[in-house]
Amino acid sequence: MNTEDIVYLCLLFFSMGFGIHYRTIQNPDIKRKVGALVGLVIVFVVSGLHAIHPVISTLINACIILYTDKRKCHIYSFAFSFLYLFFFRTTIYFGIPYPPSHTNLVQMMLTLKLIVLILPKKKRDLSEKTEEEKYEDKTCDINLEFLDVFYYAFNYCGVLTGPYFRYRTFVDHLYKPYYKYDNYKEPVLKRLRYIPILGAIYIATNYCWPLSYLSTDEFHHRSFLYRYWYIWPSFLIFRTRIYLGLTLTEIVCIFGGLGVYPKFSNPKSGQGPTENLKKLSELTDSVELKKLEYDYENDPLH
């Protein structure tokens, strides 16, 4: 395990611990500012001066989302985001040092969040919402302001490798009281059970077929069939590493109270609640809220 991976894991464990305090913050304005500040610090720790790339992407996308033609803003955002992502992955050809590997993850997740963020705004401004989507608006206010884009983009939950969550889910975790009544230990333990299995596969595979061997002269003198076969353990190492990261980042979100909804709303991965939206929007009584069952099925791994 290299230094970057150690720093990455330390930041994830810090984020888990910080989430216990974060979920106790009652003021939504303070909560979103604190979440974004911690997220920016995390991005700076893994990226150094290369943190300027996510900041530039967010700044320009915020201007596109808020100040360009509502009929074409999604096209502008898509074009800019992927052109900048192409530039980001080829900076070495422009005389700019290549960003660290974890900054790649930050930038790609940011690109996804910012492009998708523009869609509900476009539909709202063009009055194209269905009845279901009108009920969705009652569960949270999605009227964007300039700084809201930064609060959403850099919230420490998911800033490294995800998981992706919609802007509505982000606003819900600020203004809705569901996190006060959920039993977050159960979904955390549910996801923790995967960690030993994934960790054992990763360590064993990397020990027997280390990725560092790929860059040695000995490997390049091996037969074609051996080099071709080596793709499979390398792929397994890559997959288990990704799944470990995703599982840990989901736990970060759970500790922070992001992505929890009443079970009757049938929340789906990355989408949020999908059923009984009218009932959800009218749910305010604390006594009733205490009686409900909650889950984090809105987060991808479950």
Backbone torsions as a table, in degrees:
resi	resn	phi	psi	omega
1	MET	NA	126.1	-177.5
2	ASN	-84.8	175.4	-176.1
3	THR	-61.8	-39.8	-179.5
4	GLU	-60.3	-40.5	179.8
5	ASP	-68.2	-36.8	178.4
6	ILE	-64.6	-44.8	177.5
7	VAL	-61.5	-41.8	179.9
8	TYR	-59.9	-47.5	179.7
9	LEU	-65.0	-40.5	179.0
10	CYS	-61.3	-40.0	178.8
11	LEU	-67.0	-36.8	177.4
12	LEU	-65.5	-44.0	179.5
13	PHE	-67.6	-36.4	174.5
14	PHE	-61.5	-43.5	-178.8
15	SER	-62.6	-36.9	176.7
16	MET	-62.6	-48.7	179.8
17	GLY	-63.7	-40.7	179.6
18	PHE	-64.5	-31.8	-178.7
19	GLY	-59.7	-31.2	179.1
20	ILE	-63.2	-37.9	175.5
21	HIS	-77.1	-40.4	-175.4
22	TYR	-58.8	-40.3	-177.2
23	ARG	-71.4	-11.3	178.2
24	THR	-88.9	-8.9	179.6
25	ILE	-73.0	120.0	-174.1
26	GLN	-89.1	-33.2	-176.8
27	ASN	-77.4	115.7	-177.0
28	PRO	-59.0	-38.2	-178.4
29	ASP	-65.7	-44.7	177.7
30	ILE	-65.6	-40.2	-176.7
31	LYS	-61.9	-45.8	-178.4
32	ARG	-69.5	-33.2	178.1
33	LYS	-70.0	-43.5	178.6
34	VAL	-63.9	-44.5	179.6
35	GLY	-59.9	-42.1	179.6
36	ALA	-70.6	-38.2	179.3
37	LEU	-63.1	-46.0	178.2
38	VAL	-63.5	-40.2	177.6
39	GLY	-61.5	-42.3	178.1
40	LEU	-63.9	-39.5	177.3
41	VAL	-62.8	-42.7	178.5
42	ILE	-61.8	-45.0	178.7
43	VAL	-61.0	-41.3	-180.0
44	PHE	-66.5	-38.2	-179.7
45	VAL	-63.0	-43.0	-178.0
46	VAL	-83.4	-17.6	-172.0
47	SER	-115.3	-24.9	-174.2
48	GLY	65.2	-137.2	-179.9
49	LEU	-67.2	-18.3	178.1
50	HIS	-68.9	-7.8	175.5
51	ALA	-62.0	-14.8	178.1
52	ILE	-62.9	-28.2	-179.6
53	HIS	-63.3	-52.2	176.9
54	PRO	-60.8	-35.6	-179.7
55	VAL	-65.6	-45.0	178.7
56	ILE	-62.0	-45.1	179.7
57	SER	-58.3	-44.7	-178.7
58	THR	-68.6	-42.2	-179.4
59	LEU	-59.8	-49.5	-177.4
60	ILE	-70.1	-39.3	177.5
61	ASN	-64.4	-36.4	177.0
62	ALA	-61.5	-41.2	177.5
63	CYS	-65.6	-41.3	178.9
64	ILE	-63.5	-46.0	-176.7
65	ILE	-63.0	-40.0	-171.2
66	LEU	-95.2	-25.3	-167.9
67	TYR	-123.7	5.7	178.5
68	THR	-109.3	173.1	-179.6
69	ASP	-55.1	123.1	-175.4
70	LYS	-65.2	-21.1	178.7
71	ARG	-79.6	-19.7	-175.0
72	LYS	-124.6	-0.8	-174.1
73	CYS	-61.4	-34.2	179.7
74	HIS	-66.8	-32.8	177.7
75	ILE	-69.8	-43.5	178.8
76	TYR	-61.4	-44.3	-178.9
77	SER	-63.9	-44.8	179.3
78	PHE	-61.1	-47.4	-177.7
79	ALA	-63.8	-48.1	-179.4
80	PHE	-63.1	-46.1	-174.7
81	SER	-60.6	-43.2	-178.1
82	PHE	-79.2	-29.9	173.4
83	LEU	-66.5	-40.4	178.4
84	TYR	-69.0	-36.2	177.2
85	LEU	-63.7	-38.9	176.0
86	PHE	-62.6	-45.5	176.7
87	PHE	-60.6	-42.8	-178.7
88	PHE	-59.3	-37.9	-178.4
89	ARG	-83.0	-5.7	-178.5
90	THR	-127.5	25.0	-175.7
91	THR	-59.4	-28.6	-177.7
92	ILE	-61.4	-28.0	179.1
93	TYR	-78.4	-9.9	177.5
94	PHE	-107.3	13.3	178.5
95	GLY	79.1	15.0	179.1
96	ILE	-109.1	131.0	-179.4
97	PRO	-55.0	145.5	-179.3
98	TYR	-69.9	135.1	-178.4
99	PRO	-66.6	155.9	175.5
100	PRO	-60.1	158.0	-175.2
101	SER	-60.8	-39.1	-178.1
102	HIS	-71.7	-22.5	174.2
103	THR	-67.9	-31.1	174.5
104	ASN	-58.2	-43.9	180.0
105	LEU	-64.5	-42.5	178.8
106	VAL	-59.8	-46.7	-176.5
107	GLN	-66.6	-40.5	-179.5
108	MET	-67.9	-41.5	177.7
109	MET	-65.2	-39.3	178.4
110	LEU	-63.3	-40.6	178.4
111	THR	-59.8	-45.1	178.9
112	LEU	-61.7	-48.1	-176.5
113	LYS	-63.1	-41.5	-175.7
114	LEU	-73.2	-36.7	178.8
115	ILE	-67.6	-44.2	-178.3
116	VAL	-72.3	-29.2	-179.5
117	LEU	-57.2	-33.1	-173.7
118	ILE	-74.7	-21.5	-173.3
119	LEU	-65.9	-51.0	179.3
120	PRO	-63.1	-32.3	177.9
121	LYS	-65.8	-42.6	179.3
122	LYS	-60.8	-44.6	-178.4
123	LYS	-66.7	-37.6	-180.0
124	ARG	-65.7	-47.0	-176.6
125	ASP	-66.3	-27.1	-179.4
126	LEU	-95.7	6.9	177.5
127	SER	55.6	47.2	-177.6
128	GLU	-111.1	19.7	-174.2
129	LYS	-80.2	143.6	173.5
130	THR	-80.5	173.6	178.3
131	GLU	-61.8	-39.9	179.4
132	GLU	-61.5	-41.8	-179.6
133	GLU	-68.9	-29.2	176.0
134	LYS	-66.8	-37.3	175.6
135	TYR	-66.9	-33.9	177.6
136	GLU	-59.5	-38.6	-179.3
137	ASP	-64.1	-25.8	179.2
138	LYS	-74.4	-20.4	-179.9
139	THR	-83.7	-16.2	176.2
140	CYS	-166.8	156.1	178.8
141	ASP	-92.2	119.5	-178.7
142	ILE	-109.8	24.4	174.7
143	ASN	-74.7	108.0	-173.4
144	LEU	-81.2	141.0	165.9
145	GLU	-118.3	170.5	-171.9
146	PHE	-57.2	-49.8	-176.7
147	LEU	-70.4	-23.0	178.3
148	ASP	-59.5	-35.1	178.8
149	VAL	-62.3	-41.5	179.2
150	PHE	-69.6	-41.1	179.1
151	TYR	-59.8	-42.0	179.8
152	TYR	-70.8	-45.8	-174.7
153	ALA	-65.9	-37.2	-172.1
154	PHE	-108.3	10.0	175.6
155	ASN	-56.5	136.2	-172.3
156	TYR	-60.8	-25.0	177.1
157	CYS	-71.2	111.4	177.0
158	GLY	84.3	7.0	-176.5
159	VAL	-71.3	-23.2	-177.9
160	LEU	-86.0	-63.5	-177.9
161	THR	-133.0	27.0	-178.7
162	GLY	94.9	-162.1	3.7
163	PRO	-75.3	160.6	176.3
164	TYR	-71.4	137.1	172.3
165	PHE	-139.9	147.8	-177.6
166	ARG	-72.1	160.9	178.4
167	TYR	-62.1	-34.8	178.4
168	ARG	-61.9	-40.9	177.4
169	THR	-62.9	-40.1	177.9
170	PHE	-60.8	-45.7	-179.9
171	VAL	-67.0	-39.1	178.4
172	ASP	-58.3	-40.7	-177.3
173	HIS	-70.9	-16.6	176.2
174	LEU	-85.8	-41.6	-169.2
175	TYR	-107.1	-21.3	-178.4
176	LYS	-92.3	146.2	-173.9
177	PRO	-90.6	12.0	-172.4
178	TYR	-57.7	-37.3	-176.7
179	TYR	-64.1	-17.8	-179.9
180	LYS	-75.6	-19.8	-172.3
181	TYR	-116.5	-3.4	-177.1
182	ASP	-81.9	154.8	173.2
183	ASN	-98.6	86.2	-171.3
184	TYR	-71.8	-17.0	-178.3
185	LYS	-65.7	-36.3	-178.2
186	GLU	-63.9	-51.5	177.3
187	PRO	-65.0	-29.0	176.1
188	VAL	-65.0	-48.0	179.8
189	LEU	-64.4	-34.3	178.8
190	LYS	-60.8	-38.4	-179.7
191	ARG	-83.9	-30.1	-179.8
192	LEU	-63.6	-25.1	-178.0
193	ARG	-65.0	-21.5	178.2
194	TYR	-80.0	-22.4	-172.9
195	ILE	-61.1	-50.0	-179.8
196	PRO	-60.3	-38.8	-179.3
197	ILE	-66.1	-50.8	-179.8
198	LEU	-64.0	-40.1	179.7
199	GLY	-63.9	-42.3	-180.0
200	ALA	-64.9	-42.6	178.4
201	ILE	-62.6	-43.7	-178.7
202	TYR	-63.2	-48.3	-177.5
203	ILE	-65.5	-45.6	-178.1
204	ALA	-64.5	-44.5	-178.7
205	THR	-67.0	-42.5	-179.4
206	ASN	-69.5	-26.7	177.6
207	TYR	-73.5	-42.5	-177.7
208	CYS	-78.8	-37.4	-178.3
209	TRP	-131.2	70.7	-174.7
210	PRO	-62.3	142.1	178.5
211	LEU	-66.4	-27.7	-180.0
212	SER	-63.2	-23.7	180.0
213	TYR	-65.8	-24.6	-178.5
214	LEU	-63.4	-26.3	-176.3
215	SER	-96.3	6.7	-179.7
216	THR	-90.4	156.3	177.2
217	ASP	-65.4	-34.7	-179.1
218	GLU	-59.1	-41.8	-179.7
219	PHE	-61.5	-41.3	-176.8
220	HIS	-72.5	-14.4	176.0
221	HIS	-94.0	-2.6	176.5
222	ARG	-71.7	166.1	179.4
223	SER	-68.1	160.1	179.9
224	PHE	-61.3	-41.3	-178.5
225	LEU	-62.7	-39.8	179.1
226	TYR	-65.8	-44.2	-179.7
227	ARG	-65.2	-36.8	177.5
228	TYR	-67.2	-42.5	179.8
229	TRP	-63.6	-31.9	-176.7
230	TYR	-64.7	-15.6	176.9
231	ILE	-59.3	-38.4	-171.6
232	TRP	-69.5	-48.8	174.8
233	PRO	-64.2	-32.7	177.5
234	SER	-64.6	-40.2	178.1
235	PHE	-64.7	-40.1	179.3
236	LEU	-64.5	-40.7	177.1
237	ILE	-61.0	-45.3	-179.8
238	PHE	-61.8	-45.7	-177.4
239	ARG	-65.5	-45.6	-179.4
240	THR	-64.9	-35.2	177.8
241	ARG	-64.7	-43.5	178.1
242	ILE	-63.5	-45.2	-179.0
243	TYR	-65.3	-36.7	175.9
244	LEU	-61.0	-46.3	179.6
245	GLY	-62.6	-43.6	-179.6
246	LEU	-64.9	-41.0	179.7
247	THR	-63.9	-43.8	-180.0
248	LEU	-66.5	-38.1	179.7
249	THR	-70.9	-29.7	173.7
250	GLU	-65.5	-39.8	178.0
251	ILE	-63.2	-36.7	175.4
252	VAL	-58.0	-45.6	179.9
253	CYS	-63.9	-39.5	-179.3
254	ILE	-65.3	-45.7	177.4
255	PHE	-60.0	-34.7	-179.7
256	GLY	-81.6	-4.2	179.2
257	GLY	76.1	22.0	-179.6
258	LEU	-99.9	125.7	177.1
259	GLY	100.5	6.1	179.6
260	VAL	-91.2	135.4	178.8
261	TYR	-142.8	156.0	172.4
262	PRO	-58.5	143.1	-174.7
263	LYS	-63.3	-31.2	-176.6
264	PHE	-66.2	-16.2	-179.6
265	SER	-85.1	-1.7	177.5
266	ASN	48.5	61.1	179.4
267	PRO	-66.3	141.4	180.0
268	LYS	-119.6	160.2	-173.8
269	SER	-55.3	122.9	175.8
270	GLY	68.7	1.3	-174.2
271	GLN	-113.9	-32.4	-176.0
272	GLY	90.1	-162.6	-177.4
273	PRO	-65.1	142.4	-176.8
274	THR	-125.5	-11.3	-177.8
275	GLU	-133.4	159.3	176.6
276	ASN	52.3	43.1	-175.1
277	LEU	-69.3	-32.9	177.4
278	LYS	-65.1	-45.1	177.7
279	LYS	-61.5	-39.4	-179.7
280	LEU	-64.3	-41.1	-177.9
281	SER	-69.3	-24.0	-178.3
282	GLU	-94.9	0.3	-175.3
283	LEU	-82.3	108.5	-178.9
284	THR	-134.7	-19.3	-174.9
285	ASP	-71.2	124.2	-176.3
286	SER	-65.8	-33.5	179.2
287	VAL	-64.3	-44.2	178.9
288	GLU	-67.8	-38.3	179.8
289	LEU	-61.6	-35.7	-179.9
290	LYS	-68.2	-27.1	-176.6
291	LYS	-83.0	-15.9	-173.7
292	LEU	-77.2	156.5	170.7
293	GLU	-92.6	142.6	-179.1
294	TYR	-125.2	154.7	173.7
295	ASP	-150.2	170.4	-179.9
296	TYR	-115.0	34.8	179.8
297	GLU	-65.9	-13.2	174.5
298	ASN	-62.9	-26.6	176.8
299	ASP	-80.4	144.5	-167.8
300	PRO	-59.8	-42.2	-174.0
301	LEU	-92.4	116.0	177.7
302	HIS	-155.8	NA	NA
